[in-house]
Amino acid sequence: MIRLEKVDKGYKTRSGTHTVLDQVSLQINRGDKLGVLGRNGAGKSTLIRLISGAELPTRGRVTREMSASWPLALGDAFQGSLTGVDNTRFICRVYDADFKKSLAYVEEFAELGKFMHEPVKSYSSGMRSRLAFAISMAIEFDCFLIDETISVGDARFHDKCNSELFDKRGDRAMIIVSHEPNRIREHCNRACILSQGKIVEYPSIDAAYTQYQDLQARNAL
């Protein structure tokens, strides 16, 4: 179980504190597939970082009784001067995972070949994403955090990632945040909308989808 209790998150700006999340309460149980819809800038990525533990709330509490991944395909957390192999070793130490077993998996899945032995700062953004996704799959998490659409590599590799995550790990909890509802309708059994710092869960995916469409239409006026 992962629970957020009256969580606030604000950032200081020149004009004062900008509140991104306002009294957000949410619970994710094992096996839940929760979709969070919201416009760009609504605070979806901030919510994911708080759940992962990458950031702390300004107020409120985040309780984790199951392990949560970092946002999938996020390659910005790597140490650029280290190689793909060394970054894999470091992350395995952090999560107490078997390095040799994980490295064998990452090398096969990421398909980076000799570049696994090159500094990550020399990678393209797509190569970083491949490495990040592969390491995410090599380490077993109870809950996977998916920030926007996973777009890793070409269509073949993209299908490979979807199969690895949604088919082979279909029993895990997932939190998918997006401004596009299609993936959420496809993979989730719960849905909520994040707007103006508030989060509201709806009784069905269709209800959330309809409300989100109405919200987009009003904002377009």
Backbone as ProteinMPNN parsed JSONL, in Angstrom:
{"seq_chain_A": "MIRLEKVDKGYKTRSGTHTVLDQVSLQINRGDKLGVLGRNGAGKSTLIRLISGAELPTRGRVTREMSASWPLALGDAFQGSLTGVDNTRFICRVYDADFKKSLAYVEEFAELGKFMHEPVKSYSSGMRSRLAFAISMAIEFDCFLIDETISVGDARFHDKCNSELFDKRGDRAMIIVSHEPNRIREHCNRACILSQGKIVEYPSIDAAYTQYQDLQARNAL", "coords_chain_A": {"N_chain_A": [[0.841, -1.196, 0.0], [0.493, 2.238, -0.788], [0.185, 5.406, 0.517], [-1.057, 8.693, 0.393], [-1.466, 11.427, 2.447], [-3.219, 14.238, 2.894], [-1.42, 15.877, 1.383], [0.675, 18.55, 0.593], [2.431, 20.46, -1.834], [4.708, 22.887, -2.548], [6.503, 25.455, -4.343], [9.018, 27.882, -4.043], [8.841, 31.072, -5.511], [9.693, 34.154, -7.215], [7.515, 35.739, -6.897], [6.262, 34.695, -4.734], [5.051, 31.718, -3.003], [4.444, 28.998, -5.08], [1.836, 26.858, -5.34], [1.642, 23.519, -6.062], [0.531, 21.016, -5.486], [-2.317, 20.459, -3.519], [-3.491, 19.594, -0.549], [-3.688, 16.807, -1.145], [-4.952, 13.589, -1.105], [-4.633, 10.097, -1.278], [-4.782, 6.608, -2.059], [-3.027, 3.694, -2.943], [-3.283, 0.368, -3.621], [-1.903, -3.0, -3.565], [-1.591, -4.326, -6.789], [-3.349, -2.486, -7.907], [-4.287, -0.395, -10.667], [-3.807, 2.663, -11.394], [-4.847, 5.536, -13.025], [-3.857, 8.851, -13.708], [-5.126, 11.717, -14.823], [-4.343, 14.817, -16.355], [-3.695, 18.201, -17.326], [-0.804, 19.519, -19.125], [1.61, 20.679, -16.901], [0.008, 20.471, -14.687], [0.876, 19.217, -12.412], [1.445, 16.553, -12.388], [3.914, 15.18, -12.765], [5.249, 16.052, -10.505], [3.689, 14.846, -8.532], [4.317, 12.139, -9.06], [7.058, 12.131, -8.455], [6.981, 12.633, -5.723], [5.673, 10.324, -4.802], [7.563, 8.41, -5.499], [9.602, 9.077, -3.816], [11.594, 10.777, -4.527], [11.25, 13.449, -4.084], [10.245, 15.469, -1.265], [7.202, 16.093, 0.519], [5.776, 19.385, 1.067], [3.991, 19.714, 3.135], [2.073, 17.281, 4.999], [1.816, 13.659, 4.579], [3.537, 10.885, 3.181], [3.168, 7.53, 2.889], [4.788, 4.486, 2.476], [4.314, 1.179, 1.93], [4.99, -0.653, 0.139], [7.364, -1.277, -2.46], [8.382, 1.269, -4.751], [8.973, 2.182, -8.1], [11.313, 4.355, -9.862], [10.263, 7.062, -12.062], [9.425, 5.543, -15.101], [11.638, 5.045, -17.848], [13.002, 7.368, -17.398], [15.862, 9.074, -17.879], [17.423, 10.983, -16.678], [18.576, 10.756, -14.206], [20.989, 9.512, -14.145], [24.539, 9.16, -13.526], [26.582, 10.987, -15.399], [29.314, 10.725, -16.056], [29.903, 8.118, -15.558], [29.882, 4.77, -16.869], [27.374, 2.844, -18.688], [27.373, 0.297, -17.544], [28.526, 0.834, -15.025], [26.669, 2.614, -13.939], [24.499, 0.882, -13.756], [25.532, -0.881, -11.848], [25.723, 0.843, -9.623], [22.994, 1.525, -9.151], [21.988, -0.992, -8.556], [23.25, -1.441, -6.132], [22.007, 0.5, -4.557], [19.385, -0.483, -4.462], [19.79, -2.965, -3.455], [20.084, -5.173, -5.193], [20.921, -8.066, -7.175], [23.863, -7.729, -8.847], [25.252, -8.997, -11.06], [23.291, -10.65, -12.201], [21.369, -8.713, -12.817], [22.799, -7.043, -14.571], [23.265, -8.733, -16.769], [20.659, -9.018, -17.688], [20.019, -6.316, -18.314], [21.891, -5.69, -20.309], [21.084, -7.41, -22.364], [18.397, -6.629, -22.76], [18.387, -3.802, -23.212], [19.883, -3.466, -25.51], [22.248, -2.081, -26.164], [24.82, -2.75, -26.706], [28.265, -2.264, -27.261], [28.18, 0.257, -26.184], [27.393, 0.123, -23.565], [29.687, 0.202, -22.123], [30.574, 2.734, -22.328], [30.719, 6.23, -21.297], [27.712, 7.522, -19.889], [27.062, 10.124, -20.492], [27.676, 10.407, -23.117], [25.611, 9.263, -24.451], [22.692, 9.242, -26.561], [19.417, 10.729, -26.078], [17.506, 8.757, -26.452], [18.992, 6.412, -26.051], [19.655, 6.676, -23.365], [17.091, 6.459, -22.291], [16.48, 3.823, -22.995], [18.34, 2.442, -21.417], [17.521, 3.239, -18.833], [14.901, 2.211, -18.726], [15.409, -0.535, -19.01], [16.911, -1.079, -16.682], [14.958, -0.52, -14.813], [13.217, -2.65, -15.257], [14.845, -4.738, -14.568], [15.058, -4.679, -11.849], [12.994, -5.691, -9.241], [9.949, -4.278, -8.545], [7.152, -3.374, -6.464], [5.331, -1.526, -7.279], [4.939, 0.275, -10.204], [5.88, 3.353, -11.612], [4.701, 5.49, -13.997], [5.394, 7.992, -16.033], [3.795, 9.985, -18.123], [3.575, 9.014, -21.65], [5.318, 6.061, -22.434], [7.984, 6.228, -24.468], [10.192, 4.691, -26.113], [12.713, 4.122, -28.215], [12.348, 2.45, -31.447], [9.348, 1.212, -33.161], [9.334, -1.581, -32.824], [10.947, -1.957, -30.529], [9.489, -0.457, -28.748], [7.112, -1.957, -28.555], [8.198, -4.188, -27.371], [8.907, -3.17, -24.858], [6.354, -2.539, -23.835], [5.243, -5.122, -23.65], [6.938, -6.281, -21.758], [6.411, -4.77, -19.5], [3.489, -4.441, -19.177], [2.398, -6.963, -19.729], [4.084, -9.089, -18.658], [4.42, -8.125, -16.107], [1.929, -7.7, -15.132], [0.609, -8.132, -12.749], [1.455, -6.293, -10.936], [1.187, -3.223, -9.04], [0.389, -0.102, -10.602], [0.959, 3.27, -11.477], [-0.131, 5.544, -13.663], [0.496, 8.514, -15.182], [-0.812, 11.069, -17.209], [-1.552, 13.36, -19.92], [-2.977, 12.478, -21.937], [-5.714, 10.388, -22.54], [-5.886, 7.77, -23.609], [-4.001, 5.627, -23.068], [-4.474, 5.286, -20.358], [-7.136, 4.459, -20.326], [-6.76, 2.024, -21.519], [-5.138, 0.511, -19.79], [-5.77, 0.859, -17.08], [-7.664, 0.432, -13.977], [-8.688, 2.224, -12.272], [-9.29, 5.732, -12.035], [-8.366, 9.175, -11.889], [-8.534, 12.781, -11.736], [-6.216, 15.383, -11.919], [-6.178, 18.652, -11.123], [-5.617, 22.083, -10.838], [-4.171, 21.718, -8.499], [-5.677, 19.982, -6.976], [-6.872, 16.633, -6.446], [-9.144, 14.35, -7.787], [-10.947, 11.4, -7.56], [-12.782, 9.231, -9.731], [-15.807, 7.25, -10.211], [-15.566, 5.471, -12.312], [-13.565, 4.613, -15.219], [-14.631, 5.67, -17.559], [-16.233, 7.741, -16.567], [-14.312, 9.489, -15.517], [-12.946, 10.067, -17.867], [-14.927, 11.39, -19.396], [-15.383, 13.642, -17.774], [-12.864, 14.798, -17.895], [-12.669, 15.466, -20.601], [-14.655, 17.427, -20.684], [-13.46, 19.308, -19.002], [-11.196, 19.999, -20.501], [-12.455, 21.164, -22.702], [-13.67, 23.418, -21.528], [-11.414, 24.825, -20.713], [-10.387, 25.49, -23.132], [-11.889, 27.513, -24.065]], "CA_chain_A": [[0.0, 0.0, 0.0], [1.104, 3.567, -0.767], [-0.868, 6.339, 0.915], [-0.777, 10.114, 0.539], [-2.425, 12.005, 3.387], [-3.253, 15.699, 2.933], [-0.105, 16.288, 0.911], [0.875, 19.82, -0.096], [3.762, 20.69, -2.389], [4.84, 24.232, -3.104], [7.843, 25.897, -4.708], [9.187, 29.321, -3.875], [9.117, 31.87, -6.706], [9.902, 35.575, -6.883], [6.229, 36.346, -6.53], [5.699, 33.964, -3.606], [5.011, 30.268, -3.127], [3.547, 28.428, -6.086], [1.32, 25.585, -4.851], [1.423, 22.553, -7.138], [-0.407, 20.035, -4.942], [-3.036, 21.087, -2.419], [-4.284, 18.668, 0.271], [-3.919, 15.608, -1.944], [-5.033, 12.314, -0.385], [-4.746, 9.032, -2.271], [-4.249, 5.318, -1.622], [-2.809, 2.704, -3.996], [-3.08, -0.954, -3.045], [-1.22, -3.954, -4.438], [-2.343, -4.72, -7.961], [-4.128, -1.379, -8.474], [-3.798, 0.291, -11.856], [-4.391, 3.99, -11.233], [-4.519, 6.552, -14.018], [-4.009, 10.241, -13.265], [-5.245, 12.619, -15.958], [-4.118, 16.218, -16.04], [-3.06, 18.99, -18.386], [0.608, 19.828, -18.92], [1.8, 21.656, -15.84], [-0.974, 20.295, -13.611], [1.533, 18.679, -11.226], [1.5, 15.087, -12.471], [5.288, 14.728, -12.537], [5.528, 16.313, -9.089], [3.021, 13.773, -7.794], [5.098, 10.92, -9.245], [8.314, 12.259, -7.709], [6.665, 12.48, -4.295], [5.38, 8.914, -4.541], [8.81, 7.649, -5.62], [10.532, 9.466, -2.756], [12.609, 11.678, -5.069], [11.01, 14.726, -3.428], [9.473, 15.417, -0.033], [6.085, 17.054, 0.523], [5.889, 20.564, 1.926], [3.213, 19.29, 4.304], [1.383, 16.028, 4.786], [2.588, 12.441, 4.761], [3.532, 9.821, 2.183], [3.508, 6.254, 3.529], [5.041, 3.423, 1.492], [4.44, -0.176, 2.456], [5.463, -1.459, -0.97], [8.419, -0.569, -3.175], [7.951, 2.011, -5.938], [10.045, 2.473, -9.044], [11.412, 5.732, -10.324], [9.473, 7.18, -13.298], [10.012, 4.701, -16.127], [12.307, 5.649, -19.012], [13.624, 8.633, -17.019], [17.306, 8.899, -17.945], [18.118, 12.151, -16.155], [19.146, 10.5, -12.886], [22.262, 8.821, -14.266], [25.806, 9.875, -13.397], [27.025, 11.034, -16.781], [30.704, 10.323, -16.257], [29.986, 6.672, -15.402], [29.379, 3.986, -17.994], [26.112, 2.158, -18.458], [27.637, -0.795, -16.601], [28.754, 1.382, -13.685], [25.389, 3.122, -13.447], [23.725, -0.296, -13.357], [26.106, -1.364, -10.58], [25.351, 1.772, -8.562], [21.567, 1.394, -8.846], [21.812, -2.291, -7.896], [23.655, -1.269, -4.735], [20.97, 1.286, -3.881], [18.187, -1.305, -4.268], [20.211, -4.267, -2.945], [19.774, -6.163, -6.222], [22.064, -8.845, -7.649], [24.433, -6.976, -9.963], [25.556, -9.83, -12.224], [22.023, -11.046, -12.812], [20.73, -7.517, -13.373], [23.572, -6.567, -15.712], [22.999, -9.622, -17.903], [19.335, -8.664, -18.198], [20.066, -4.974, -18.892], [22.653, -5.74, -21.559], [20.264, -8.063, -23.382], [17.15, -5.911, -23.039], [18.611, -2.434, -23.7], [20.447, -3.576, -26.856], [23.193, -0.979, -26.338], [26.082, -3.297, -27.155], [29.519, -1.719, -26.717], [27.951, 1.523, -25.498], [27.268, -0.132, -22.123], [30.997, 0.476, -21.524], [30.888, 4.133, -22.589], [30.057, 7.144, -20.354], [26.317, 7.798, -20.23], [26.955, 11.479, -21.054], [27.832, 10.308, -24.57], [24.417, 8.622, -24.995], [21.55, 10.026, -27.007], [18.306, 10.643, -25.126], [16.88, 7.45, -26.63], [19.843, 5.401, -25.417], [19.445, 6.834, -21.914], [15.777, 5.916, -21.969], [16.581, 2.368, -23.079], [19.057, 1.973, -20.235], [16.678, 3.465, -17.651], [13.791, 1.261, -18.742], [15.95, -1.871, -18.777], [17.25, -1.21, -15.261], [13.677, -0.571, -14.095], [12.675, -3.998, -15.384], [15.771, -5.687, -13.939], [14.822, -4.626, -10.4], [11.589, -6.006, -8.991], [9.206, -3.314, -7.748], [5.731, -3.678, -6.238], [4.528, -0.502, -7.954], [5.665, 0.974, -11.257], [5.435, 4.723, -11.828], [4.819, 5.728, -15.433], [5.195, 9.419, -16.234], [3.431, 10.2, -19.517], [3.686, 7.853, -22.516], [6.646, 5.495, -22.6], [8.395, 6.269, -25.866], [11.572, 4.233, -26.067], [13.159, 3.44, -29.418], [11.444, 2.281, -32.583], [8.091, 0.524, -32.873], [9.622, -2.93, -32.322], [11.422, -1.861, -29.156], [8.357, 0.056, -27.968], [6.253, -3.112, -28.281], [8.941, -5.024, -26.427], [8.771, -2.541, -23.538], [4.966, -2.716, -23.389], [5.063, -6.516, -23.266], [7.695, -6.531, -20.531], [5.769, -4.095, -18.377], [2.062, -4.652, -18.977], [2.063, -8.388, -19.79], [4.852, -9.901, -17.717], [4.29, -7.578, -14.754], [0.543, -7.26, -15.025], [0.096, -8.289, -11.389], [1.99, -5.227, -10.086], [0.484, -1.937, -9.031], [0.928, 0.883, -11.529], [0.378, 4.608, -11.501], [0.151, 6.12, -14.973], [0.052, 9.905, -15.268], [-0.803, 11.473, -18.609], [-2.562, 14.314, -20.39], [-3.704, 11.742, -22.975], [-6.461, 9.357, -21.811], [-5.975, 6.459, -24.253], [-3.245, 4.608, -22.332], [-5.142, 5.069, -19.081], [-8.325, 3.639, -20.607], [-6.315, 0.692, -21.919], [-4.401, -0.262, -18.789], [-6.098, 1.164, -15.681], [-8.982, 0.111, -13.447], [-9.095, 3.38, -11.488], [-8.846, 6.963, -12.691], [-8.65, 10.44, -11.218], [-8.11, 13.981, -12.458], [-5.451, 16.352, -11.145], [-6.422, 19.976, -11.697], [-5.475, 23.197, -9.886], [-3.606, 21.211, -7.261], [-6.585, 19.039, -6.325], [-7.049, 15.365, -7.138], [-10.487, 13.791, -7.577], [-11.115, 10.094, -8.188], [-14.115, 9.031, -10.287], [-16.261, 5.869, -9.999], [-15.21, 4.62, -13.444], [-12.671, 5.219, -16.199], [-15.442, 6.462, -18.48], [-16.658, 8.967, -15.884], [-13.141, 10.365, -15.474], [-12.676, 10.473, -19.246], [-15.934, 12.389, -19.773], [-15.118, 14.867, -17.022], [-11.618, 15.372, -18.396], [-13.009, 16.089, -21.876], [-15.385, 18.665, -20.362], [-12.479, 20.23, -18.451], [-10.392, 20.486, -21.622], [-13.296, 22.04, -23.517], [-13.847, 24.696, -20.812], [-10.136, 25.539, -20.718], [-10.1, 25.92, -24.504], [-12.703, 28.687, -24.369]], "C_chain_A": [[0.886, 1.259, 0.0], [-0.02, 4.562, -0.485], [-0.32, 7.762, 0.994], [-1.876, 10.702, 1.405], [-2.244, 13.515, 3.458], [-1.903, 16.301, 2.54], [-0.178, 17.63, 0.187], [2.286, 19.83, -0.681], [3.78, 22.055, -3.031], [6.29, 24.558, -3.393], [7.911, 27.411, -4.575], [9.53, 29.973, -5.209], [9.321, 33.318, -6.27], [8.623, 36.25, -6.431], [5.551, 35.633, -5.364], [5.691, 32.466, -3.864], [3.991, 29.836, -4.171], [3.121, 27.034, -5.623], [0.987, 24.671, -6.022], [0.411, 21.504, -6.714], [-1.001, 20.597, -3.662], [-3.93, 20.063, -1.725], [-4.667, 17.405, -0.512], [-3.89, 14.368, -1.047], [-5.356, 11.212, -1.384], [-4.197, 7.746, -1.679], [-4.176, 4.364, -2.809], [-2.488, 1.376, -3.327], [-2.373, -1.862, -4.045], [-2.134, -4.366, -5.587], [-3.191, -3.632, -8.583], [-3.458, -0.84, -9.735], [-4.488, 1.654, -11.891], [-3.907, 4.927, -12.325], [-4.799, 7.934, -13.477], [-3.98, 11.129, -14.501], [-5.009, 14.058, -15.514], [-3.429, 16.917, -17.193], [-1.571, 19.124, -18.108], [0.736, 20.922, -17.873], [0.849, 21.509, -14.672], [-0.346, 19.774, -12.322], [1.672, 17.167, -11.235], [2.9, 14.555, -12.176], [5.71, 14.962, -11.087], [4.914, 15.225, -8.219], [3.829, 12.475, -7.87], [6.394, 10.987, -8.445], [8.088, 12.123, -6.213], [6.406, 11.019, -3.949], [6.655, 8.085, -4.57], [9.779, 7.938, -4.481], [11.626, 10.396, -3.243], [12.47, 13.086, -4.496], [10.175, 14.505, -2.179], [8.314, 16.412, -0.11], [6.396, 18.259, 1.395], [5.162, 20.319, 3.24], [2.522, 17.982, 3.959], [2.336, 14.839, 4.866], [2.422, 11.5, 3.574], [4.019, 8.551, 2.861], [3.66, 5.189, 2.452], [5.223, 2.09, 2.21], [4.7, -1.17, 1.331], [6.459, -0.617, -1.76], [7.873, 0.077, -4.437], [9.156, 2.317, -6.808], [10.247, 3.982, -9.17], [10.564, 5.841, -11.596], [10.136, 6.446, -14.457], [10.515, 5.521, -17.307], [12.901, 7.017, -18.691], [15.139, 8.44, -16.97], [18.101, 10.031, -17.324], [18.837, 11.893, -14.833], [20.508, 9.823, -12.952], [23.431, 9.762, -13.981], [26.491, 9.832, -14.756], [28.433, 10.56, -17.029], [30.908, 8.823, -16.098], [29.42, 5.977, -16.636], [28.004, 3.409, -17.668], [26.261, 1.022, -17.46], [27.769, -0.26, -15.186], [27.483, 1.987, -13.1], [24.487, 1.977, -13.012], [24.208, -0.826, -12.018], [25.671, -0.477, -9.418], [23.891, 1.604, -8.161], [21.283, 0.06, -8.167], [22.221, -2.212, -6.426], [22.578, -0.535, -3.94], [19.773, 0.411, -3.523], [18.513, -2.731, -3.799], [19.822, -5.397, -3.901], [21.055, -6.866, -6.665], [22.624, -8.205, -8.923], [24.649, -7.836, -11.202], [24.287, -10.246, -12.962], [21.354, -9.852, -13.495], [21.462, -7.028, -14.607], [23.315, -7.425, -16.943], [21.656, -9.283, -18.537], [19.38, -7.323, -18.927], [20.783, -4.986, -20.233], [21.824, -6.359, -22.688], [19.072, -7.201, -23.766], [17.403, -4.561, -23.7], [19.2, -2.405, -25.106], [21.402, -2.418, -27.156], [24.579, -1.45, -26.75], [27.289, -2.685, -26.464], [29.315, -0.427, -25.948], [27.68, 1.344, -24.006], [28.569, 0.194, -21.395], [31.477, 1.891, -21.817], [30.175, 5.023, -21.562], [28.638, 7.48, -20.817], [26.153, 9.199, -20.82], [27.139, 11.477, -22.57], [26.606, 9.691, -25.249], [23.464, 9.658, -25.586], [20.439, 9.896, -25.965], [17.606, 9.291, -25.234], [17.68, 6.334, -25.977], [19.712, 5.467, -23.894], [18.112, 6.216, -21.495], [15.786, 4.393, -22.016], [17.249, 1.804, -21.836], [18.188, 2.1, -18.99], [15.539, 2.458, -17.587], [14.282, -0.141, -18.425], [16.298, -2.083, -17.304], [15.982, -1.287, -14.424], [13.089, -1.972, -14.123], [13.56, -5.04, -14.699], [15.569, -5.756, -12.436], [13.329, -4.799, -10.148], [10.962, -4.973, -8.048], [7.767, -3.795, -7.565], [4.83, -2.735, -7.014], [5.403, 0.219, -8.97], [5.028, 2.33, -11.514], [5.727, 5.097, -13.277], [4.418, 7.172, -15.707], [5.022, 9.698, -17.711], [3.66, 8.928, -20.331], [5.122, 7.373, -22.58], [6.975, 5.477, -24.083], [9.877, 5.955, -25.928], [11.888, 3.504, -27.359], [12.097, 3.357, -30.499], [10.226, 1.465, -32.179], [8.334, -0.872, -32.304], [10.048, -2.88, -30.859], [10.315, -1.348, -28.235], [7.409, -1.087, -27.6], [6.896, -4.05, -27.274], [8.818, -4.476, -25.003], [7.358, -2.741, -22.98], [4.706, -4.139, -22.918], [5.74, -6.812, -21.934], [6.992, -5.943, -19.315], [4.338, -4.561, -18.152], [1.646, -6.119, -19.031], [2.775, -9.17, -18.688], [4.727, -9.417, -16.28], [2.877, -7.043, -14.519], [-0.058, -7.386, -13.646], [0.564, -7.17, -10.457], [1.053, -4.022, -10.08], [1.166, -0.998, -10.01], [0.208, 2.202, -11.341], [0.825, 5.252, -12.806], [-0.383, 7.538, -14.999], [0.194, 10.369, -16.71], [-1.807, 12.586, -18.869], [-3.365, 13.698, -21.527], [-4.41, 10.547, -22.336], [-6.383, 7.947, -22.392], [-5.25, 5.36, -23.489], [-3.912, 4.278, -21.001], [-6.381, 4.203, -19.282], [-7.921, 2.198, -20.912], [-5.807, -0.136, -20.748], [-4.89, -0.094, -17.351], [-7.497, 0.687, -15.293], [-9.504, 1.192, -12.499], [-8.59, 4.627, -12.203], [-9.236, 8.176, -11.864], [-8.129, 11.58, -12.089], [-7.385, 14.888, -11.482], [-5.596, 17.707, -11.831], [-6.364, 21.024, -10.594], [-5.057, 22.696, -8.51], [-4.443, 20.18, -6.535], [-6.679, 17.752, -7.145], [-8.411, 14.78, -6.757], [-10.557, 12.454, -8.295], [-12.57, 9.912, -8.605], [-14.503, 7.551, -10.207], [-15.912, 4.924, -11.149], [-14.252, 5.368, -14.351], [-13.459, 6.141, -17.127], [-15.888, 7.784, -17.852], [-15.512, 9.973, -15.822], [-12.839, 10.923, -16.862], [-13.652, 11.567, -19.695], [-15.682, 13.716, -19.072], [-13.868, 15.573, -17.533], [-11.852, 16.066, -19.746], [-13.714, 17.425, -21.645], [-14.409, 19.726, -19.843], [-11.616, 20.83, -19.555], [-11.181, 21.472, -22.478], [-13.465, 23.417, -22.852], [-12.551, 25.522, -20.855], [-9.766, 26.068, -22.098], [-10.868, 27.188, -24.866], [-11.934, 29.989, -24.106]], "O_chain_A": [[1.895, 1.322, 0.703], [-1.048, 4.561, -1.163], [0.734, 8.006, 1.581], [-3.062, 10.509, 1.141], [-1.259, 14.013, 4.003], [-1.329, 17.116, 3.262], [-0.992, 17.817, -0.717], [3.216, 19.277, -0.095], [2.992, 22.355, -3.928], [7.197, 24.008, -2.768], [6.981, 28.126, -4.948], [10.393, 29.493, -5.944], [9.143, 33.658, -5.101], [8.653, 37.218, -5.672], [4.401, 35.927, -5.039], [6.269, 32.003, -4.847], [2.833, 30.254, -4.147], [3.953, 26.132, -5.525], [0.157, 25.004, -6.868], [-0.471, 21.14, -7.492], [-0.287, 21.144, -2.822], [-4.991, 19.704, -2.237], [-5.83, 17.0, -0.529], [-2.921, 14.134, -0.325], [-6.237, 11.365, -2.23], [-3.256, 7.778, -0.887], [-5.126, 4.237, -3.581], [-1.532, 1.274, -2.558], [-2.26, -1.532, -5.225], [-3.298, -4.709, -5.38], [-3.711, -3.819, -9.683], [-2.233, -0.83, -9.854], [-5.619, 1.775, -12.362], [-2.704, 5.092, -12.527], [-5.839, 8.175, -12.864], [-2.943, 11.278, -15.146], [-5.426, 14.461, -14.428], [-2.672, 16.303, -17.945], [-1.121, 18.875, -16.99], [0.067, 21.953, -17.942], [0.869, 22.329, -13.755], [-0.952, 19.871, -11.255], [1.981, 16.563, -10.208], [3.056, 13.591, -11.426], [6.444, 14.158, -10.513], [5.545, 14.742, -7.279], [4.004, 11.791, -6.862], [6.786, 10.001, -7.822], [8.923, 11.554, -5.51], [6.868, 10.532, -2.917], [6.819, 7.165, -3.769], [10.675, 7.139, -4.207], [12.503, 10.773, -2.466], [13.447, 13.831, -4.426], [9.487, 13.492, -2.045], [8.441, 17.461, -0.741], [7.178, 18.171, 2.342], [5.651, 20.67, 4.314], [2.398, 17.616, 2.79], [3.515, 14.996, 5.183], [1.328, 11.338, 3.034], [5.147, 8.495, 3.35], [2.774, 5.009, 1.617], [6.158, 1.904, 2.989], [4.639, -2.382, 1.539], [6.401, 0.612, -1.731], [7.013, -0.488, -5.113], [10.225, 2.668, -6.31], [9.459, 4.776, -8.655], [10.18, 4.815, -12.158], [11.3, 6.706, -14.762], [9.923, 6.525, -17.705], [13.267, 7.756, -19.604], [15.642, 7.718, -16.11], [19.328, 10.049, -17.426], [19.624, 12.728, -14.387], [21.123, 9.582, -11.913], [23.339, 10.975, -14.165], [26.926, 8.773, -15.209], [28.729, 10.042, -18.106], [31.963, 8.301, -16.458], [28.586, 6.532, -17.35], [27.536, 3.477, -16.532], [25.382, 0.804, -16.626], [27.199, -0.821, -14.25], [27.244, 1.885, -11.897], [23.786, 2.088, -12.006], [23.405, -1.177, -11.154], [25.295, -0.975, -8.357], [23.576, 1.546, -6.972], [20.423, -0.012, -7.29], [21.603, -2.85, -5.574], [22.273, -0.895, -2.803], [19.209, 0.53, -2.435], [17.636, -3.593, -3.749], [19.304, -6.432, -3.484], [22.147, -6.312, -6.54], [21.945, -8.148, -9.948], [24.26, -7.433, -12.298], [24.223, -10.197, -14.19], [20.839, -9.967, -14.607], [20.829, -6.638, -15.588], [23.163, -6.897, -18.045], [21.522, -9.26, -19.761], [18.845, -7.198, -20.028], [20.327, -4.357, -21.188], [21.861, -5.889, -23.825], [18.763, -7.051, -24.948], [16.709, -4.205, -24.653], [19.033, -1.418, -25.821], [21.378, -1.847, -28.246], [25.427, -0.632, -27.108], [27.335, -2.596, -25.237], [30.167, -0.042, -25.147], [27.732, 2.317, -23.255], [28.561, 0.435, -20.188], [32.641, 2.218, -21.586], [29.146, 4.628, -21.014], [28.402, 7.695, -22.006], [25.207, 9.442, -21.569], [26.789, 12.453, -23.234], [26.558, 9.602, -26.475], [23.44, 10.811, -25.155], [20.515, 9.049, -25.075], [17.162, 8.739, -24.227], [17.101, 5.407, -25.409], [19.665, 4.437, -23.222], [18.023, 5.538, -20.472], [15.171, 3.741, -21.172], [16.788, 0.814, -21.268], [18.123, 1.175, -18.18], [15.243, 1.915, -16.523], [13.647, -0.863, -17.656], [16.014, -3.142, -16.743], [15.926, -2.026, -13.441], [12.527, -2.433, -13.13], [13.08, -6.099, -14.297], [15.873, -6.773, -11.812], [12.503, -4.132, -10.771], [11.391, -4.818, -6.905], [7.234, -4.526, -8.399], [3.705, -3.088, -7.368], [6.479, 0.715, -8.634], [3.808, 2.451, -11.619], [6.871, 5.026, -13.725], [3.242, 7.526, -15.623], [5.989, 9.654, -18.472], [3.915, 7.87, -19.755], [6.042, 8.172, -22.757], [6.318, 4.787, -24.862], [10.717, 6.847, -25.81], [11.396, 2.399, -27.587], [11.098, 4.076, -30.482], [10.079, 1.073, -31.021], [7.619, -1.303, -31.399], [9.57, -3.667, -30.043], [10.221, -1.759, -27.079], [6.955, -1.174, -26.459], [6.217, -4.633, -26.429], [8.644, -5.241, -24.054], [7.186, -3.068, -21.806], [4.031, -4.349, -21.911], [5.183, -7.509, -21.086], [6.98, -6.541, -18.239], [4.001, -5.025, -17.063], [0.634, -6.486, -18.433], [2.129, -9.837, -17.879], [4.904, -10.194, -15.342], [2.674, -6.064, -13.801], [-1.117, -6.819, -13.378], [0.122, -7.1, -9.31], [0.244, -3.832, -10.989], [2.375, -1.083, -10.225], [-0.995, 2.243, -11.081], [2.016, 5.476, -13.024], [-1.587, 7.749, -14.854], [1.204, 10.094, -17.358], [-2.785, 12.74, -18.139], [-4.312, 14.304, -22.027], [-3.761, 9.76, -21.647], [-6.785, 6.999, -21.718], [-5.805, 4.282, -23.279], [-3.914, 3.125, -20.569], [-6.642, 3.305, -18.482], [-8.657, 1.263, -20.598], [-6.016, -1.349, -20.708], [-4.458, -0.844, -16.476], [-8.386, 0.552, -16.133], [-10.619, 1.093, -11.987], [-7.574, 4.58, -12.897], [-10.288, 8.205, -11.226], [-7.385, 11.366, -13.046], [-7.856, 15.138, -10.373], [-5.185, 17.881, -12.979], [-6.986, 20.868, -9.544], [-5.531, 23.189, -7.486], [-3.974, 19.564, -5.578], [-6.579, 17.774, -8.372], [-8.78, 14.721, -5.584], [-10.266, 12.367, -9.488], [-13.482, 10.377, -7.921], [-13.628, 6.688, -10.142], [-15.958, 3.705, -10.98], [-14.132, 6.591, -14.275], [-13.018, 7.246, -17.443], [-15.917, 8.817, -18.52], [-15.713, 11.166, -16.048], [-12.518, 12.102, -17.013], [-13.242, 12.554, -20.305], [-15.757, 14.779, -19.687], [-13.823, 16.801, -17.596], [-11.294, 17.133, -19.999], [-13.422, 18.42, -22.308], [-14.516, 20.9, -20.199], [-11.337, 22.029, -19.547], [-10.646, 22.487, -22.923], [-13.41, 24.448, -23.522], [-12.581, 26.743, -21.012], [-8.943, 26.974, -22.228], [-10.546, 27.858, -25.846], [-12.473, 31.077, -24.309]]}, "name": "protein", "num_of_chains": 1, "seq": "MIRLEKVDKGYKTRSGTHTVLDQVSLQINRGDKLGVLGRNGAGKSTLIRLISGAELPTRGRVTREMSASWPLALGDAFQGSLTGVDNTRFICRVYDADFKKSLAYVEEFAELGKFMHEPVKSYSSGMRSRLAFAISMAIEFDCFLIDETISVGDARFHDKCNSELFDKRGDRAMIIVSHEPNRIREHCNRACILSQGKIVEYPSIDAAYTQYQDLQARNAL"}
